[in-house]
């Protein structure tokens, strides 16, 4: 693309002059045009609807092609100073996703309006990569009479945001991996939100729910959500405490492969999970991980621990890190990069979290933590921004590229997760690790996509557990 835009005024125009440009029609083109025009015709923006429409797939807005014609007229022939008078176009066939079209305008006539202003008629054509005519017609414009040559205006970068896209891809990854739904005890789902979230995951083929809780309250919630529970297993209990205990017992018996929190407090469920005699404890401490889908980042990030361990000591942090590495590997990262966060990048006794970070990195060197590449202490900026790390002279395989973020305590992790979600439009899914089975720990504020993605995490993690990894 040239740095200048130059027109062809009246004195330079000759019949037969032509100009053209090529453009590929992509999903970004669809969304950009829909945003600018407000045209959300489902034939253009709704893949499910478009699949059954006349063209059996998403097609370009008709005016997308017309806008490309306008581009050539306004920037090349005649160029800057051109004023539209009219346009007649015939649309021969649709432009489909992936098509590359070539737009050409050709000068066919020069005359004047009654007031003497010069007018040009140009033949317009749009052909695709198969040389098939897509659009044809003509345009009439007022011709500029003065020569114009100006620097091309640099437009701001347009970044199309699709919050949650990477989490939705995670759901598809889980569905493709698991041949049958993960049998899951859904604990005390006595409200429409938690009950509906479990049923949505079941309909998506991720889980096979076993609803554990007071039967009358379960039926009332189902009625409120217009859900028929007759096709699902129900384990009746008297109250939420009994529901948590029964769900854990089902997991111990091997009758379910995951737990999912319903309408009860997290502590109540986790108390049953970690019970020394009847729970689901392993040699490793349980911990929570948020999987975070940040807009503009090309990968998911894991953040731990924001829900279980309040002020973990060094050995607890070792397990927190190891649990997160295991989940990252279940998501397809063979050797995740782990950033141990603190407020500074240097080790100082004034900040105990820096001492823990240094010790964790040494533990990884000695094989006490395996499967990941650790570095710390790192500030949040240096963990996620390569530019920030380079500015501070930090040489690290992790800095600016972290897959896993390990916060110094629950308060820091929880605030960071909520800042990303509510200020940066990130989408998050959460799960508890370190027990015999995955524990899907959803929040009352979670949207359906987050609940679905949390179930996908359980499916992927259960597959790894079953494989003995």
Secondary structure per residue as TSV (DSSP state, phi and psi in degrees):
chain	resnum	aa	ss	phi	psi
A	1	X	-	360.0	130.4
A	2	X	-	-72.3	160.3
A	3	X	S	-86.6	-3.2
A	4	X	E	-127.4	150.0
A	5	X	E	-115.0	126.0
A	6	X	E	-132.0	135.5
A	7	X	-	-94.8	175.7
A	8	X	-	-120.2	96.4
A	9	X	-	-69.4	176.3
A	10	X	G	-51.0	-42.6
A	11	X	G	-64.7	-21.8
A	12	X	G	-99.0	-9.1
A	13	X	-	-78.4	140.9
A	14	X	-	-135.6	143.0
A	15	X	T	-57.1	137.3
A	16	X	T	95.0	-12.1
A	17	X	-	-57.0	144.0
A	18	X	E	-145.0	161.3
A	19	X	E	-150.4	157.3
A	20	X	E	-155.1	167.1
A	21	X	E	-150.3	160.6
A	22	X	E	-121.2	147.3
A	23	X	E	-150.7	139.7
A	24	X	E	-98.1	134.8
A	25	X	-	-87.4	114.3
A	26	X	-	-121.4	173.4
A	27	X	H	-62.5	-33.8
A	28	X	H	-63.2	-38.0
A	29	X	H	-62.3	-41.8
A	30	X	H	-56.9	-53.1
A	31	X	H	-68.7	-39.1
A	32	X	H	-62.4	-45.9
A	33	X	H	-67.0	-39.9
A	34	X	H	-63.4	-39.6
A	35	X	H	-65.3	-42.5
A	36	X	H	-70.3	-37.2
A	37	X	H	-95.8	-21.9
A	38	X	-	77.7	7.6
A	39	X	-	-86.2	102.7
A	40	X	-	-109.8	34.9
A	41	X	-	-49.4	124.4
A	42	X	H	-62.4	-18.7
A	43	X	H	-62.8	-21.8
A	44	X	H	-105.1	-26.3
A	45	X	H	-124.4	-7.3
A	46	X	-	-117.2	101.2
A	47	X	H	-61.5	-37.9
A	48	X	H	-65.1	-45.3
A	49	X	H	-64.7	-45.5
A	50	X	H	-63.4	-28.7
A	51	X	H	-61.7	-29.6
A	52	X	T	-103.0	5.6
A	53	X	S	-82.2	-179.5
A	54	X	T	-58.4	-33.5
A	55	X	T	-97.9	-1.4
A	56	X	S	56.4	45.7
A	57	X	S	156.7	164.2
A	58	X	-	-64.9	134.7
A	59	X	B	-126.5	162.7
A	60	X	-	-71.7	147.0
A	61	X	-	-56.8	140.8
A	62	X	H	-56.6	-39.6
A	63	X	H	-74.5	-8.7
A	64	X	H	-62.9	-46.6
A	65	X	H	-63.9	-41.0
A	66	X	H	-62.8	-35.3
A	67	X	H	-65.8	-33.7
A	68	X	H	-67.6	-37.1
A	69	X	H	-61.9	-44.6
A	70	X	H	-60.1	-36.5
A	71	X	H	-58.2	-48.8
A	72	X	H	-64.8	-43.6
A	73	X	H	-62.8	-39.9
A	74	X	H	-84.8	-19.3
A	75	X	H	-115.6	-17.4
A	76	X	T	-126.1	-57.6
A	77	X	S	-138.9	109.9
A	78	X	S	-71.4	-23.6
A	79	X	-	104.3	-162.5
A	80	X	T	-51.9	134.1
A	81	X	T	100.1	-9.8
A	82	X	-	-70.4	139.5
A	83	X	E	-124.0	126.0
A	84	X	E	-65.2	136.3
A	85	X	E	-110.0	-37.2
A	86	X	E	-177.0	166.3
A	87	X	E	-155.9	136.6
A	88	X	E	-126.7	124.1
A	89	X	E	-130.5	147.7
A	90	X	E	-119.4	128.2
A	91	X	E	-97.6	109.6
A	92	X	-	-84.2	-38.0
A	93	X	S	-161.0	164.4
A	94	X	-	-77.6	158.2
A	95	X	-	-98.0	123.8
A	96	X	B	-103.0	161.7
A	97	X	T	-53.7	131.3
A	98	X	T	92.5	-13.8
A	99	X	-	-67.4	141.9
A	100	X	E	-110.8	121.9
A	101	X	E	-110.4	151.2
A	102	X	E	-117.5	122.7
A	103	X	E	-102.7	128.2
A	104	X	E	-132.6	134.1
A	105	X	E	-119.0	139.1
A	106	X	E	-131.5	130.5
A	107	X	E	-73.0	120.7
A	108	X	E	-114.2	-18.8
A	109	X	E	-157.5	146.2
A	110	X	E	-130.2	127.4
A	111	X	E	-151.1	-161.8
A	112	X	E	-136.3	148.9
A	113	X	-	-73.5	165.1
A	114	X	T	-53.7	-30.1
A	115	X	T	-85.6	4.2
A	116	X	S	93.8	-6.4
A	117	X	-	-72.3	137.5
A	118	X	E	-71.8	139.8
A	119	X	E	-126.3	142.8
A	120	X	E	-123.1	143.5
A	121	X	E	-113.1	131.0
A	122	X	E	-127.7	133.6
A	123	X	E	-78.2	135.3
A	124	X	E	-118.6	134.4
A	125	X	E	-143.5	145.1
A	126	X	E	-128.4	122.3
A	127	X	E	-123.4	150.2
A	128	X	-	-92.6	-174.6
A	129	X	T	-67.6	-14.6
A	130	X	T	-95.3	11.0
A	131	X	-	63.0	27.7
A	132	X	-	-93.3	136.9
A	133	X	E	-71.5	126.8
A	134	X	E	-100.7	-47.6
A	135	X	E	-138.2	142.0
A	136	X	E	-147.4	156.8
A	137	X	E	163.7	-155.1
A	138	X	E	-146.8	158.2
A	139	X	E	-130.7	147.6
A	140	X	E	-119.1	133.0
A	141	X	E	-137.4	155.5
A	142	X	E	-79.0	133.5
A	143	X	-	-91.4	133.0
A	144	X	-	-68.3	143.3
A	145	X	-	-104.2	-18.1
A	146	X	S	-101.5	146.5
A	147	X	-	-71.5	133.8
A	148	X	-	-128.7	128.2
A	149	X	E	-140.0	115.1
A	150	X	E	-135.3	154.3
A	151	X	E	-64.0	138.8
A	152	X	-	-65.6	130.4
A	153	X	-	-71.8	130.0
A	154	X	-	-82.3	114.8
A	155	X	-	-80.1	150.6
A	156	X	-	-65.9	152.2
A	157	X	-	-69.6	131.4
A	158	X	-	-100.8	118.2
A	159	X	-	-113.7	113.8
A	160	X	-	-81.4	123.0
A	161	X	-	-98.8	133.4
A	162	X	-	-130.0	78.1
A	163	X	T	-56.2	132.8
A	164	X	T	87.5	1.5
A	165	X	H	-61.8	-38.7
A	166	X	H	-72.5	-31.9
A	167	X	H	-68.8	-38.0
A	168	X	H	-64.7	-35.4
A	169	X	H	-65.2	-32.4
A	170	X	H	-64.2	-38.4
A	171	X	H	-61.3	-44.6
A	172	X	H	-65.0	-36.5
A	173	X	H	-61.7	-43.0
A	174	X	H	-67.5	-40.9
A	175	X	H	-64.6	-36.5
A	176	X	H	-72.6	-30.0
A	177	X	H	-77.2	-40.8
A	178	X	-	-98.7	122.9
A	179	X	S	-70.4	-29.8
A	180	X	S	-135.1	154.0
A	181	X	-	-61.5	150.9
A	182	X	E	-80.8	119.0
A	183	X	E	-69.1	120.4
A	184	X	E	-132.1	127.6
A	185	X	E	-80.6	116.2
A	186	X	E	-97.6	113.7
A	187	X	E	-93.1	115.4
A	188	X	T	57.1	50.0
A	189	X	-	-85.4	72.3
A	190	X	-	-103.0	20.1
A	191	X	S	-129.7	161.5
A	192	X	H	-63.8	-33.6
A	193	X	H	-68.3	-53.2
A	194	X	H	-69.2	-37.2
A	195	X	H	-65.8	-45.5
A	196	X	H	-64.3	-36.1
A	197	X	H	-63.5	-41.0
A	198	X	H	-66.9	-41.5
A	199	X	H	-67.0	-38.7
A	200	X	H	-59.7	-42.9
A	201	X	H	-66.3	-34.4
A	202	X	H	-67.2	-43.4
A	203	X	H	-64.9	-27.9
A	204	X	T	-80.0	-4.4
A	205	X	T	83.2	13.6
A	206	X	S	-85.6	-44.8
A	207	X	E	-129.8	158.4
A	208	X	E	-113.9	99.3
A	209	X	E	-75.5	142.5
A	210	X	E	-117.9	109.7
A	211	X	E	-82.7	121.4
A	212	X	E	-114.9	117.8
A	213	X	E	163.3	-177.7
A	214	X	-	-62.8	121.6
A	215	X	H	-62.8	-39.1
A	216	X	H	-64.0	-40.8
A	217	X	H	-71.5	-35.5
A	218	X	H	-62.1	-43.8
A	219	X	H	-66.2	-37.0
A	220	X	H	-65.4	-41.1
A	221	X	H	-65.6	-40.4
A	222	X	H	-63.3	-40.5
A	223	X	H	-64.3	-40.5
A	224	X	H	-64.8	-32.2
A	225	X	T	-95.0	3.8
A	226	X	T	57.1	46.2
A	227	X	-	-115.5	135.8
A	228	X	-	-94.1	113.4
A	229	X	G	-86.7	-0.9
A	230	X	G	-62.3	-23.6
A	231	X	G	-90.6	3.7
A	232	X	S	-119.3	149.6
A	233	X	E	-73.1	141.3
A	234	X	E	-129.6	131.0
A	235	X	E	-110.5	102.5
A	236	X	E	-71.7	138.6
A	237	X	-	-137.1	169.6
A	238	X	S	-79.1	-37.3
A	239	X	S	-157.0	-177.4
A	240	X	H	-66.8	-38.2
A	241	X	H	-62.5	-43.5
A	242	X	H	-67.4	-33.2
A	243	X	H	-64.5	-42.7
A	244	X	H	-62.6	-44.3
A	245	X	H	-64.1	-41.9
A	246	X	H	-67.5	-39.8
A	247	X	H	-62.8	-41.4
A	248	X	H	-64.8	-39.3
A	249	X	H	-62.8	-40.6
A	250	X	H	-60.2	-38.4
A	251	X	H	-69.5	-40.6
A	252	X	H	-62.3	-34.4
A	253	X	T	-80.1	-6.6
A	254	X	T	79.3	14.1
A	255	X	S	-85.5	-17.9
A	256	X	-	-134.4	154.1
A	257	X	S	-110.8	4.1
A	258	X	E	-162.1	159.8
A	259	X	E	-117.8	149.4
A	260	X	E	-135.0	125.7
A	261	X	E	-70.2	133.5
A	262	X	-	-105.9	-130.0
A	263	X	S	-95.3	66.4
A	264	X	S	-146.0	163.7
A	265	X	-	-71.8	145.0
A	266	X	H	-57.1	-40.4
A	267	X	H	-60.0	-36.3
A	268	X	H	-65.6	-42.3
A	269	X	H	-70.2	-45.6
A	270	X	H	-68.5	-29.0
A	271	X	H	-59.9	-40.8
A	272	X	H	-69.9	-35.5
A	273	X	H	-66.1	-39.3
A	274	X	H	-96.3	3.4
A	275	X	-	-54.4	129.7
A	276	X	T	-65.0	-28.5
A	277	X	T	-97.3	-41.7
A	278	X	T	-117.3	3.9
A	279	X	S	-89.3	-158.4
A	280	X	-	-121.5	30.7
A	281	X	B	-70.4	150.8
A	282	X	-	-119.5	-170.9
A	283	X	S	-70.2	-15.2
A	284	X	S	-100.2	144.7
A	285	X	-	-67.5	142.5
A	286	X	-	-77.3	152.5
A	287	X	E	-153.6	166.8
A	288	X	E	-113.8	143.4
A	289	X	E	-129.8	131.5
A	290	X	E	-93.5	130.4
A	291	X	E	-98.1	120.1
A	292	X	E	-112.3	126.7
A	293	X	E	-103.7	98.5
A	294	X	-	-92.2	127.9
A	295	X	T	-61.4	133.0
A	296	X	T	91.6	-13.2
A	297	X	-	-96.4	138.4
A	298	X	S	-83.7	4.9
A	299	X	S	-148.6	163.2
A	300	X	-	-77.4	152.8
A	301	X	E	-124.8	147.4
A	302	X	E	-105.5	137.4
A	303	X	E	-127.7	129.1
A	304	X	E	-145.8	149.5
A	305	X	-	-111.2	123.3
A	306	X	S	-108.5	6.5
A	307	X	S	-145.7	-15.3
A	308	X	S	-117.7	-60.0
A	309	X	-	-91.4	114.6
A	310	X	S	-73.8	-58.2
A	311	X	S	-131.1	76.4
A	312	X	-	-66.7	141.6
A	313	X	-	-85.0	-174.0
A	314	X	H	-62.4	-43.5
A	315	X	H	-68.9	-35.4
A	316	X	H	-64.6	-40.4
A	317	X	H	-65.0	-34.5
A	318	X	H	-57.3	-46.3
A	319	X	H	-68.6	-37.5
A	320	X	H	-59.3	-44.5
A	321	X	H	-65.7	-46.2
A	322	X	H	-63.6	-39.3
A	323	X	H	-60.9	-44.2
A	324	X	H	-66.2	-38.2
A	325	X	H	-61.6	-42.4
A	326	X	H	-60.7	-41.5
A	327	X	H	-66.9	-43.2
A	328	X	H	-58.3	-40.5
A	329	X	H	-66.3	-36.8
A	330	X	H	-64.2	-27.0
A	331	X	T	-84.1	-5.0
A	332	X	T	109.4	10.8
A	333	X	-	-101.9	104.6
A	334	X	T	-66.1	-32.8
A	335	X	T	-140.8	78.6
A	336	X	-	-66.0	149.3
A	337	X	E	-92.1	124.7
A	338	X	E	-115.0	120.9
A	339	X	E	-102.8	122.4
A	340	X	E	-90.7	111.2
A	341	X	E	-85.6	148.5
A	342	X	-	-154.9	-171.2
A	343	X	S	-84.8	-18.4
A	344	X	S	-136.4	171.7
A	345	X	S	-104.3	-0.7
A	346	X	S	-110.8	152.5
A	347	X	-	-82.3	126.4
A	348	X	-	-146.1	135.7
A	349	X	T	-61.8	-20.0
A	350	X	T	-68.6	-21.5
A	351	X	S	-122.7	97.9
A	352	X	H	-56.2	-27.8
A	353	X	H	-64.7	-26.8
A	354	X	H	-71.8	-34.9
A	355	X	H	-65.9	-43.2
A	356	X	H	-62.0	-40.6
A	357	X	H	-61.4	-46.0
A	358	X	H	-63.6	-40.3
A	359	X	H	-66.6	-40.3
A	360	X	H	-62.3	-40.7
A	361	X	H	-64.3	-40.0
A	362	X	H	-67.2	-37.0
A	363	X	H	-62.7	-37.0
A	364	X	H	-66.1	-38.5
A	365	X	H	-63.5	-31.6
A	366	X	T	-92.3	5.2
A	367	X	T	82.6	10.0
A	368	X	S	-80.6	-16.6
A	369	X	S	-130.4	130.1
A	370	X	-	-128.4	159.5
A	371	X	S	93.3	-10.0
A	372	X	S	-134.6	168.8
A	373	X	E	-107.1	118.3
A	374	X	E	-105.0	148.4
A	375	X	E	-152.9	145.9
A	376	X	E	169.2	162.8
A	377	X	E	-74.9	145.3
A	378	X	E	-132.7	136.8
A	379	X	-	-68.5	158.1
A	380	X	H	-58.0	-40.3
A	381	X	H	-61.4	-41.9
A	382	X	H	-73.8	-25.0
A	383	X	H	-73.2	-34.8
A	384	X	H	-108.1	-14.9
A	385	X	-	-120.0	115.2
A	386	X	H	-64.1	-36.5
A	387	X	H	-62.6	-44.8
A	388	X	H	-63.1	-40.3
A	389	X	H	-65.0	-43.1
A	390	X	H	-65.7	-39.1
A	391	X	H	-59.4	-37.2
A	392	X	T	-89.3	4.3
A	393	X	T	71.2	26.7
A	394	X	-	-86.4	119.0
A	395	X	-	-101.6	114.0
A	396	X	-	-161.3	145.4
A	397	X	S	-76.7	-13.4
A	398	X	S	-102.5	-42.0
A	399	X	T	-55.4	129.1
A	400	X	T	80.1	-4.8
A	401	X	-	-133.7	17.0
A	402	X	-	-63.7	134.9
A	403	X	S	-93.6	-33.2
A	404	X	E	-122.0	130.6
A	405	X	E	-111.7	120.6
A	406	X	E	-108.7	111.2
A	407	X	-	-81.5	157.2
A	408	X	S	-70.1	-26.7
A	409	X	S	-158.8	174.7
A	410	X	H	-62.9	-40.4
A	411	X	H	-60.1	-46.6
A	412	X	H	-64.0	-44.9
A	413	X	H	-65.2	-42.5
A	414	X	H	-66.7	-43.1
A	415	X	H	-65.7	-39.1
A	416	X	H	-64.0	-43.7
A	417	X	H	-61.0	-43.8
A	418	X	H	-73.6	-31.6
A	419	X	H	-64.5	-43.9
A	420	X	H	-62.5	-40.4
A	421	X	H	-71.9	-45.3
A	422	X	H	-97.4	-18.7
A	423	X	H	-106.9	-29.7
A	424	X	S	-108.6	6.4
A	425	X	-	62.4	26.0
A	426	X	-	-73.8	154.6
A	427	X	E	-112.5	139.6
A	428	X	E	-129.6	149.3
A	429	X	E	-131.1	148.1
A	430	X	E	-132.1	153.9
A	431	X	E	-154.8	150.8
A	432	X	E	-101.3	133.4
A	433	X	E	-117.4	165.3
A	434	X	S	97.9	-10.1
A	435	X	B	-91.4	177.2
A	436	X	S	-66.0	-28.6
A	437	X	S	-132.1	156.8
A	438	X	E	-65.1	145.9
A	439	X	E	-119.7	114.4
A	440	X	E	-83.7	108.1
A	441	X	-	-107.3	85.0
A	442	X	-	-87.6	161.2
A	443	X	-	-106.9	153.8
A	444	X	T	-60.3	-26.1
A	445	X	T	-87.2	-5.0
A	446	X	-	-65.3	140.0
A	447	X	-	-82.7	163.1
A	448	X	H	-53.4	-40.0
A	449	X	H	-61.2	-38.2
A	450	X	H	-68.2	-40.6
A	451	X	H	-63.3	-42.4
A	452	X	H	-63.1	-44.1
A	453	X	H	-66.0	-35.5
A	454	X	H	-62.9	-38.8
A	455	X	H	-65.1	-37.7
A	456	X	H	-62.5	-39.4
A	457	X	H	-59.3	-42.9
A	458	X	H	-62.5	-41.0
A	459	X	H	-61.9	-46.9
A	460	X	H	-66.2	-39.7
A	461	X	H	-69.6	-40.6
A	462	X	H	-62.3	-36.9
A	463	X	H	-62.8	-38.7
A	464	X	H	-69.3	-39.4
A	465	X	H	-63.6	-44.7
A	466	X	H	-63.5	-30.3
A	467	X	T	-78.3	-5.8
A	468	X	T	81.0	16.0
A	469	X	-	-79.0	360.0
